[in-house]
Amino acid sequence: MTARKLQCKVPVPSDIDIAQSVEPLPIASVAEACGILPSELSPYGSTKAKVKLSILDRLKDHSSAKYVVVAGMSPTPLGEGKSTTTIGLTQAIGAHLNRPVFACIRQPSQGPTFGIKGGAAGGGYSQVIPMEDFNLHGTGDIHAITAANNLLAAAIDARIFHEVTQSDENLYRRLTAELKDFTPIMKKRLAKLGIHKEFPNELNDEERRRFARLDIDPETVSWRRVTDVNDRMLRSITVGQGKAEKGITFQTSYDISVASEIMAILALVKDLKDMRERFGDIQVARSKSGEPVTAEDIGCAGAMTVLMKDAIEPTLMQTIEGTPVLVHAGPFGNIAHGNSSIVQDMIALKLAGKDGFVVTEAGFGADMGCEKFFNIKCRTSGLQPDAAVIVATVRALKFHGGVEPKNAGVENVEALRTGVSNLLRHIQNVGKFGVPVVVALNRFATDTEAELNLVKELCSEAGAFDVVVTEHYAQGGHGAVALATAVVKATETVPSNFKFLYDDNLSLKQKIETICKEIYGAAGVEFLNGTDEKLEQFEASGFGKFPVCMAKTQYSFSHNPDLKGAPSGFIVPIRDVRVNCGAKFVFPLLGDISTMPGLPTRPAFFGIDIDCETGKIVGLS
């Protein structure tokens, strides 16, 4: 694969200065080097391109690469460098061990980019470039998700409005105007009602009424609008207050775009047909008689798929050393399943081939994105991982041991011994899935040998295959060669005995309890607000075999962000449960978790600007 030799500076410049100091290779050259044909590429300028899913037909008989997932310890304000490690490891495998490799990562949301976290292109000399494109609009996939989501929201409210304000005959006449026969979407609606007629004029008055009216109960509408901005004031709103709406108002709210079920579906589909079917299955409300109302019933699923037809294709980019990166989807790990797409991984695994590696990243700590990678993404895709990397830092571990961030650079072996319990539980948890674990310990200048040696010793005792100190932030792929060597060795010497944490046939309550006890360390689960009854209703509706996608704070194993380290003995409160019928998972909300983040007092956008003379972006990180 194409590789670029880095000239690393000391001290390390800002991320954006490093990214802008390198001229990206033409994306056509990157594609050619990794085996993508020109006919399989749709360029977006010279530095990024969509990869057509038809490539999978050509590569279907090729052997697959080794599959490695990168996760982290529980996040802290000090940062651990999970995205940076994903890119650094990829650069080390491709540019320094000379093995075929792909990084598969998510498209960042503008919420964190302009909010508190910043971008997700990696950092230092382990980045995706152009980092401005990566961290901002990319190829527009999140905008497509927003458009498709909000089209459905508008369609639901419009349908309620028209059913309230029009007669049965007028509704039917308008829905079937100028039709000589029923459209495919209308035929699906008729089949659901048990009406099997080919032409609109064949229906009797009762059939016309049933066809024309969904009788949506406004109180049951669960579909929310979305925007890709942290906007706390949209967490609860009232719509329909204009004069033309005739007093038909609804209470609703906004989620951030990456929390949309459209995003969850994008990350889990295998092709366009799969996406179309899943969009049709999205349940948005119930009728006044209690029947589920879907996007197919609304008549919107086809148009939503049209809006998403290009978004289903992953985007090819490159690391700062020229190794290939596929960017696709971006569900959050605390409120969704936190992983990039299945189609992206499938393409990368075939392109890298039997001698290569695919390094994919799971959001937040291993109790969040990595658990969902195993139990949801791998369950859906049928793919099995060969190894896992868990990223940690001495500084962050001391924070879990009670050290204030301002003192994180001072040696404190006892606090480290306490805080390392967080990392040890993550190692043990991943081991429950039968996957070998390599720990990447990102070095800071203030780390002492005593601290590093203690972490190595305790992680090895906890079952880690290897513990490697890395310096890829400052040195690029060269600083992750030891990590890459350990990962290669783990995949080639330890057979992966991958298994799911729970069986499909367990009840939804049992699946939730299994995750809470086995992964989080809880003593039990408390089902509040009638959630146990809702779970029974989901099972009665045929959703009992769905996996569960837990929504909770990323900062603790528990539902309480203040419980650091490896807490145990707590009771997890389940305050709500939802079902994503298109994504095909049940969605419990633990504790006080919000699907619409808010901006801090000093958001990241304070430092972002543009030089209007040169067009150069400044302050992005």
C-alpha positions in Angstrom: 0.0 0.0 0.0 1.0 3.6 -0.5 2.9 5.0 2.4 4.3 8.5 3.3 7.4 9.0 5.4 6.6 11.5 8.2 8.9 14.2 9.5 7.7 14.4 13.1 8.4 17.6 15.0 9.1 18.2 18.7 7.1 19.5 20.4 4.1 18.1 18.5 2.2 20.9 16.7 -1.6 21.3 16.8 -3.6 18.6 15.1 -4.9 20.9 12.4 -1.4 22.3 11.7 -0.1 18.8 11.3 -3.0 17.8 9.0 -2.6 20.9 6.9 1.2 20.4 6.5 0.6 17.2 4.5 -0.7 17.2 0.9 -3.1 14.3 0.6 -2.5 11.7 -2.0 -5.0 11.7 -4.9 -7.9 9.5 -3.7 -7.7 7.6 -7.0 -4.2 6.6 -6.2 -5.2 5.4 -2.7 -8.0 3.4 -4.3 -5.8 1.8 -6.9 -3.2 0.8 -4.3 -5.8 -1.1 -2.3 -7.5 -2.8 -5.2 -10.6 -0.6 -5.9 -11.4 -0.2 -9.6 -12.2 3.2 -11.1 -15.7 2.0 -12.0 -16.3 1.3 -8.3 -15.4 4.8 -7.1 -17.5 8.0 -7.1 -15.1 10.8 -6.3 -16.1 13.8 -4.1 -13.3 16.1 -5.2 -9.7 14.8 -5.2 -9.3 13.6 -1.6 -12.4 11.5 -0.8 -14.7 9.2 -2.8 -17.7 6.9 -2.3 -17.1 3.2 -2.8 -20.0 1.4 -4.6 -21.5 -1.6 -2.9 -21.2 -3.5 -6.2 -17.5 -4.1 -5.2 -18.8 -6.8 -2.9 -20.1 -8.8 -5.9 -16.6 -8.8 -7.5 -14.9 -9.7 -4.3 -17.3 -12.3 -2.9 -15.0 -15.2 -3.4 -11.9 -13.4 -1.9 -10.6 -14.5 1.5 -11.1 -12.1 4.4 -8.6 -10.2 6.5 -8.2 -10.4 10.3 -10.8 -8.3 12.1 -9.7 -6.2 15.0 -11.9 -3.9 17.2 -10.4 -1.0 19.1 -12.3 0.0 22.3 -11.3 2.0 25.4 -11.4 2.2 29.2 -14.2 4.3 30.6 -13.7 7.8 29.2 -12.4 10.7 31.4 -11.9 14.4 30.9 -8.2 13.7 30.3 -8.7 11.8 27.1 -7.4 8.3 26.3 -6.8 8.5 22.5 -9.0 5.7 21.1 -9.4 7.2 17.6 -5.8 8.2 17.6 -4.8 4.6 18.5 -7.1 3.2 15.8 -5.3 5.4 13.1 -1.8 4.9 14.6 -2.3 1.1 14.7 -3.5 1.1 11.1 -0.5 3.2 10.0 1.9 0.9 11.8 0.4 -2.3 10.2 0.3 -0.8 6.7 3.3 1.6 6.5 5.8 -0.1 8.8 4.9 -3.9 8.9 3.9 -3.7 5.2 0.7 -5.6 5.6 -2.6 -4.8 3.8 -4.8 -2.8 6.1 -7.9 -0.6 6.4 -9.1 1.6 9.2 -12.9 1.6 9.5 -14.3 4.5 11.5 -17.4 6.6 12.0 -18.3 9.9 10.5 -18.1 12.5 13.3 -21.2 14.4 14.3 -21.2 18.2 14.3 -22.5 18.1 17.9 -19.2 17.0 19.5 -17.1 18.8 16.8 -18.7 22.2 17.8 -19.5 21.3 21.3 -17.1 19.9 23.9 -15.3 16.8 22.5 -14.0 18.2 19.2 -13.5 16.1 16.1 -12.7 12.4 15.8 -10.0 12.3 13.1 -7.4 11.0 15.5 -4.6 13.4 16.6 -1.0 14.3 16.3 0.8 12.2 13.7 -2.0 9.6 13.7 -4.9 11.3 11.8 -7.3 11.0 8.9 -6.8 13.7 6.3 -8.1 16.1 5.2 -9.2 16.4 8.8 -11.4 19.4 8.0 -13.5 17.4 5.5 -13.6 14.4 7.9 -14.8 16.4 10.9 -17.3 18.6 9.0 -19.6 17.6 6.3 -17.7 14.7 4.8 -19.8 13.5 1.9 -23.0 14.6 3.4 -24.3 11.4 4.9 -25.5 12.9 8.2 -27.3 15.6 6.3 -29.1 12.9 4.3 -30.0 11.1 7.5 -31.4 14.4 8.9 -33.5 14.9 5.8 -34.9 11.4 5.7 -35.7 11.5 9.4 -37.4 14.8 9.3 -39.4 14.0 6.1 -40.9 11.1 8.1 -41.6 13.4 11.1 -43.4 15.9 8.8 -45.3 13.1 7.1 -46.6 11.8 10.4 -47.9 15.2 11.6 -49.4 16.0 8.2 -51.3 12.7 8.1 -52.7 13.4 11.6 -53.7 16.9 10.5 -55.4 15.8 7.3 -57.3 13.0 9.0 -58.6 15.4 11.6 -59.7 18.1 9.2 -61.0 16.0 6.2 -63.9 13.6 5.6 -63.3 9.9 4.8 -64.3 10.5 1.1 -62.1 13.6 0.7 -59.1 11.8 2.2 -59.6 8.8 0.0 -60.1 10.9 -3.1 -56.9 12.9 -2.5 -54.8 9.9 -1.7 -55.9 8.1 -4.9 -56.2 11.1 -7.2 -55.2 10.4 -10.8 -54.4 6.7 -10.0 -55.5 4.0 -12.4 -54.4 1.4 -9.9 -52.7 1.2 -6.6 -49.0 2.0 -6.2 -46.8 -0.7 -4.6 -46.8 1.3 -1.4 -50.6 1.4 -1.4 -50.8 -2.3 -2.1 -48.6 -3.0 1.0 -51.0 -0.9 3.0 -54.0 -2.8 1.6 -52.4 -6.2 2.2 -51.7 -5.2 5.9 -55.5 -4.5 6.2 -56.4 -7.8 4.5 -57.8 -6.1 1.4 -56.8 -7.7 -1.8 -58.0 -5.6 -4.7 -56.1 -4.1 -7.6 -58.0 -0.9 -8.5 -59.1 2.0 -6.3 -62.7 2.0 -7.6 -63.1 -1.7 -6.5 -63.1 -0.7 -2.8 -66.4 -0.4 -0.9 -67.1 2.5 1.5 -65.7 0.6 4.6 -62.6 -0.4 2.8 -62.0 3.1 1.6 -62.4 4.4 5.1 -59.9 1.8 6.5 -57.4 2.6 3.7 -57.7 6.3 4.1 -57.4 6.6 7.9 -54.5 5.4 9.9 -56.2 6.8 13.0 -52.9 7.7 14.7 -53.1 8.4 18.4 -51.1 11.6 18.7 -50.1 10.6 22.3 -48.3 7.6 21.0 -46.1 9.2 18.3 -42.5 8.2 19.1 -40.7 9.5 16.0 -38.8 12.7 16.8 -37.2 15.3 14.6 -33.4 15.6 14.6 -30.7 18.1 14.0 -26.9 17.6 14.0 -26.3 20.3 16.6 -26.2 20.2 20.4 -29.4 22.1 21.1 -30.8 21.6 24.6 -33.8 24.0 24.0 -35.2 21.4 21.6 -35.5 18.6 24.1 -39.2 19.5 24.5 -41.2 21.5 22.1 -44.8 22.1 20.9 -45.5 22.0 17.1 -48.6 23.1 15.2 -49.1 26.6 16.6 -49.6 28.4 13.3 -53.1 29.6 12.3 -53.4 27.2 9.4 -52.9 24.2 11.8 -56.3 25.0 13.3 -55.2 24.4 16.9 -53.9 20.8 16.2 -50.8 21.0 18.4 -48.5 18.2 19.6 -45.8 17.9 22.2 -42.6 16.5 20.8 -38.9 16.9 20.9 -35.6 16.7 18.9 -32.8 14.2 19.1 -29.3 14.8 17.7 -29.1 13.3 14.2 -26.7 10.5 15.1 -29.3 9.2 17.6 -31.9 8.8 14.8 -33.0 5.2 14.0 -32.0 6.1 10.4 -28.4 6.3 11.5 -28.7 3.0 13.4 -30.2 1.3 10.3 -27.4 2.8 8.0 -24.8 1.1 10.2 -26.5 -2.3 10.2 -27.8 -2.8 6.6 -26.1 -5.0 4.0 -27.5 -3.6 0.8 -30.1 -1.1 -0.6 -32.9 -3.7 -0.5 -32.2 -4.3 3.2 -32.3 -0.6 3.9 -35.6 -0.1 2.1 -37.2 -3.0 4.0 -35.9 -1.7 7.4 -37.1 1.8 6.7 -40.6 0.4 6.0 -40.5 -1.5 9.3 -39.8 1.6 11.4 -42.6 1.9 14.0 -43.6 5.6 14.6 -46.8 5.4 16.6 -49.9 3.4 17.4 -53.5 3.8 16.1 -56.3 4.6 18.5 -57.1 0.9 18.5 -53.6 0.0 19.5 -52.2 -1.2 16.1 -48.6 -0.3 15.2 -48.2 2.4 12.6 -45.0 2.2 10.4 -43.2 4.3 8.0 -44.6 2.0 5.3 -48.1 2.9 6.5 -47.3 6.6 6.2 -46.1 6.0 2.7 -42.7 7.5 3.3 -40.2 4.7 3.3 -39.5 4.8 -0.4 -38.8 8.5 -0.4 -36.6 8.1 2.6 -34.6 5.4 0.8 -34.2 7.8 -2.2 -32.7 10.4 0.1 -30.3 7.8 1.5 -29.3 6.0 -1.8 -25.8 7.6 -1.8 -25.3 7.6 2.0 -25.3 3.8 2.0 -21.9 3.9 0.3 -18.9 4.2 2.6 -16.4 7.0 2.0 -12.7 6.3 1.2 -10.2 8.6 2.8 -6.6 8.2 4.0 -4.4 8.5 7.0 -1.6 11.0 7.3 0.8 8.2 6.2 -1.3 7.3 3.2 -2.9 4.1 4.4 -6.6 3.7 3.4 -9.5 4.6 5.7 -13.2 3.8 5.1 -15.5 6.3 6.9 -19.2 5.4 7.3 -22.1 6.0 9.7 -21.7 7.5 13.1 -24.1 6.3 15.8 -23.2 7.4 19.3 -22.0 4.7 21.7 -23.9 5.9 24.7 -27.3 6.3 23.1 -27.0 4.0 20.0 -24.7 1.1 19.1 -21.6 3.2 18.6 -20.1 1.4 15.6 -19.4 2.2 12.0 -21.2 0.2 9.2 -21.3 -3.4 8.4 -21.0 -2.8 4.6 -17.8 -0.8 5.3 -16.2 -3.6 7.2 -17.3 -6.2 4.7 -15.7 -4.2 1.9 -12.5 -3.6 3.8 -12.2 -7.3 4.9 -12.3 -8.4 1.3 -10.0 -5.8 0.0 -7.3 -6.4 2.7 -7.5 -10.1 2.0 -6.1 -13.1 3.9 -2.8 -11.5 4.7 -4.3 -8.2 5.8 -6.1 -6.5 8.7 -9.2 -4.4 9.3 -9.1 -2.2 12.3 -12.5 -0.9 13.4 -13.4 1.4 16.3 -16.1 1.0 18.8 -17.4 4.1 20.6 -16.6 5.1 24.2 -15.5 2.4 26.7 -15.6 -1.3 26.0 -18.7 -1.6 28.2 -20.6 0.5 25.6 -19.5 0.4 22.0 -17.5 -2.8 22.2 -20.3 -4.8 24.0 -22.7 -3.5 21.2 -20.1 -4.4 18.5 -20.1 -8.0 19.7 -23.8 -8.4 20.6 -25.4 -6.2 17.9 -23.1 -5.6 15.0 -21.5 -9.0 14.9 -24.8 -10.7 15.5 -26.3 -8.8 12.5 -23.3 -9.1 10.2 -22.2 -12.7 10.9 -18.6 -11.4 11.1 -16.4 -12.6 13.9 -13.5 -10.6 15.4 -10.0 -12.0 15.8 -8.7 -9.6 18.5 -9.6 -6.5 20.6 -7.4 -3.6 21.6 -8.3 -1.6 24.7 -6.9 1.8 25.0 -5.9 3.5 28.3 -3.5 6.0 29.8 -1.9 6.2 33.2 -3.4 9.7 33.7 -6.9 8.5 33.0 -6.5 5.5 35.3 -5.3 7.8 38.1 -8.5 9.9 37.6 -10.5 6.7 38.2 -8.4 6.3 41.3 -9.6 9.7 42.7 -6.9 12.0 41.4 -8.0 15.5 40.2 -7.1 16.2 36.5 -4.7 19.0 37.6 -2.7 16.4 39.5 -2.7 13.7 36.8 0.9 14.3 35.9 2.2 13.6 39.4 3.3 10.1 40.2 0.7 8.4 42.4 1.1 4.6 42.4 -1.6 4.0 45.0 -4.2 6.0 43.1 -3.2 4.2 40.0 -3.6 0.8 41.7 -7.1 1.8 42.6 -8.0 3.3 39.2 -6.6 0.4 37.2 -9.6 -1.6 38.4 -11.5 0.1 35.6 -9.2 -1.2 32.9 -9.0 -4.7 34.4 -12.8 -5.1 34.3 -12.8 -4.1 30.6 -10.2 -6.7 29.9 -12.2 -9.4 31.8 -15.4 -8.4 30.1 -14.0 -8.7 26.6 -12.6 -12.0 27.6 -16.1 -13.2 28.1 -16.7 -12.9 24.4 -13.7 -15.3 23.7 -11.6 -12.6 22.0 -7.9 -12.1 22.9 -7.1 -8.6 24.3 -4.1 -6.3 23.7 -3.8 -3.2 25.9 -2.5 0.0 24.2 -1.1 2.2 27.0 -0.6 5.6 25.4 2.4 7.2 27.0 2.6 10.8 28.4 5.8 12.5 29.3 4.8 12.5 33.0 4.3 8.7 33.1 6.9 7.0 35.3 8.4 3.6 34.9 6.9 2.5 38.2 3.4 3.5 37.0 3.8 1.9 33.5 5.2 -1.4 35.0 2.3 -1.6 37.5 -0.3 -1.3 34.7 1.5 -3.9 32.7 1.7 -6.3 35.6 -1.9 -6.0 36.6 -3.3 -6.2 33.1 -1.3 -9.4 32.3 -2.6 -10.9 35.5 -6.1 -10.0 34.4 -5.7 -12.0 31.2 -4.4 -9.5 28.6 -2.5 -11.1 25.8 0.0 -8.2 25.8 0.3 -4.7 27.2 2.2 -2.3 24.9 3.3 1.3 25.6 2.6 3.4 22.5 3.7 6.8 21.2 1.9 7.1 17.9 0.5 10.6 18.7 4.1 12.0 18.6 5.6 9.5 16.2 2.8 8.3 13.9 2.8 4.6 12.9 6.4 4.2 14.0 5.2 4.8 17.6 2.7 2.0 17.3 4.9 -0.7 15.7 5.2 -2.7 19.0 1.4 -2.5 19.3 0.9 -3.7 15.7 3.3 -6.5 16.3 1.4 -7.6 19.4 -1.9 -7.5 17.5 -0.6 -9.5 14.6 0.8 -12.1 17.0 -2.4 -12.3 19.0 -4.5 -12.9 15.8 -2.0 -15.5 14.5 -1.3 -17.5 17.7 -4.5 -17.3 19.7 -7.6 -18.8 18.1 -10.6 -16.5 18.5 -13.3 -18.4 20.3 -15.9 -15.7 19.7 -19.3 -16.1 21.4 -22.2 -13.8 22.3 -22.9 -12.8 25.8 -26.6 -13.9 25.6 -28.8 -16.1 23.6 -31.4 -14.7 21.2 -34.1 -16.8 23.0 -33.6 -15.2 26.4 -36.4 -12.8 27.4 -35.7 -9.1 26.9 -35.6 -8.6 30.7 -33.0 -11.4 31.0 -30.9 -9.8 28.2 -30.9 -6.5 30.0 -30.1 -8.1 33.4 -27.3 -10.2 31.8 -25.5 -7.1 30.5 -26.0 -5.1 33.7 -24.6 -7.9 35.9 -22.0 -9.4 33.6 -20.6 -6.2 32.0 -21.5 -3.4 34.4 -21.0 -5.3 37.7 -24.6 -4.5 38.9 -26.3 -6.4 41.7 -29.7 -6.1 40.0 -32.0 -4.1 37.8 -35.1 -2.0 38.7 -37.7 -1.7 35.9 -39.4 1.7 36.4 -42.4 3.4 34.9 -44.0 0.2 33.6 -40.9 -0.7 31.5 -41.3 -4.4 32.4 -44.8 -4.3 30.9 -43.6 -2.6 27.8 -40.9 -5.3 27.4 -43.7 -7.9 27.6 -45.6 -6.0 24.9 -42.5 -5.9 22.7 -42.2 -9.7 23.0 -45.9 -10.2 22.2 -45.4 -8.0 19.1 -42.6 -10.3 17.9 -39.6 -8.4 19.0 -38.4 -10.8 21.7 -35.4 -12.1 19.8 -34.0 -8.6 19.2 -30.7 -7.7 20.9 -30.7 -4.9 23.4 -28.9 -1.5 22.9 -28.3 0.1 26.3 -28.4 3.8 26.5 -26.4 5.1 29.6 -23.6 7.4 30.6 -20.2 6.5 29.1 -18.3 7.8 32.1 -19.0 4.8 34.4 -19.8 1.1 34.3 -22.9 2.1 36.2 -25.8 4.5 35.3 -24.2 7.1 37.6 -21.3 9.1 36.0 -19.9 9.8 39.4 -19.1 6.1 40.2 -15.6 5.7 38.9 -13.2 2.7 38.8 -15.1 -0.6 38.8 -18.1 -0.1 41.0 -20.3 -3.1 42.0 -23.4 -3.9 44.0 -25.5 -1.1 42.6 -29.0 -1.4 41.1 -29.5 -0.2 37.6 -32.8 1.8 37.0 -34.5 1.3 33.6 -36.6 4.4 33.2 -37.8 3.8 29.7 -37.6 1.2 26.9 -38.2 1.8 23.2 -38.0 -0.5 20.2 -36.3 0.3 16.9 -38.1 -2.0 14.6 -36.1 -1.0 11.6 -32.7 -1.3 13.3 -34.1 -4.4 15.0 -33.0 -3.8 18.6 -34.7 -2.8 21.9 -33.4 0.4 23.4 -33.5 0.7 27.2 -32.7 4.1 28.8 -30.7 3.8 32.0 -30.8 6.6 34.5 -30.7 10.2 33.3 -29.5 9.8 29.7 -30.4 12.4 27.1 -30.7 11.8 23.3 -30.1 15.6 22.7 -26.8 16.9 24.2 -26.4 20.5 25.2 -23.6 23.0 24.5 -21.2 23.9 27.3 -20.5 27.5 28.5 -17.5 27.7 26.2 -18.2 25.4 23.2 -15.4 24.3 20.8 -16.8 26.5 18.1 -15.4 29.5 20.0 -12.0 28.7 18.6 -13.0 27.7 15.0 -12.7 30.3 12.2 -11.5 30.7 8.6 -8.9 32.9 7.0 -11.0 34.6 4.4 -8.0 35.4 2.2 -6.7 31.9 2.0 -9.7 29.8 2.9 -7.7 28.0 5.5 -9.7 26.7 8.5 -8.2 27.4 12.0 -9.0 26.1 15.5 -10.5 22.8 14.5 -9.4 19.9 16.6 
